[in-house]
Amino acid sequence: MRKRSIVIAALAGSALLGTPAIASASTAAEVSAPAGVSAPAEVSAASTAGVKTVSFRGMSLKVPSGWQVHRDGDWMLVQTGGCETPAYFAAKCQGFWILGPKAIKYGDEGFDPYRGDQPFYPASDVQACPFNGKHGQVIGKPTALGLRQVGRGHRAKYVSWFGRCVKHGNGEQTATFDQREWFLPTSRILVVDVWNTRGLADILKKATWR
């Protein structure tokens, strides 16, 4: 894996491509054939109280009704807790991301196409720690990998990457996290979670498709 140097410069000058701040409103792992901007158009109430359905590129997930959805094209954040700014790499934004082809196209470090053999990292420099915007993040080696069911007939390439939060300048470690990724190469969908979202694996396992 390519190594990112820890920089002292503030993250405000980061060079990002295709990672919008969103306004509220290997591969053959998948075994199925492939199957707007407005969040309300993608979310419908489910019959069970306290649950709603979130849809993305033919995949539907039943999630708690209190979770919010923010979407801008191929970037969708399912917000599960507090979030100061609903944007990728934004610190203190609890939730997981569901990403489509346009996001995946520049998802490898340095804006190369994401293929699943490197972590999703659409940047060319050190980005903010998920828990503290004053610190940076460094993604290391995978700690778990395999195939995971995402609804009937669909299996994702699953990788959990070991992440560290570090101080700029001296690289002192301040926290750790796992960047979990479910990649569906045929449907061109990627799910990324750095908050260890409770129940997410089961939610994905029970996905439905149209």
Secondary structure, DSSP 8 states (H G I E B T S, - for coil): --------S-GGG--BSS--B--B-------S------HHHHEEE-SSTTEEEEEETTEEEEEETT-EEEEETTEEEEEEEEESS-BTT-TTEEEEEEE-HHHHTT-BTTTB---SSS----BSS--B-SS-TTSEEEEEEEEEEEEEE-STT-EEEEEEEEEEEE-TTT--EEEEEEEEEEEETTTTEEEEESS--TTHHHHHHT-EE-
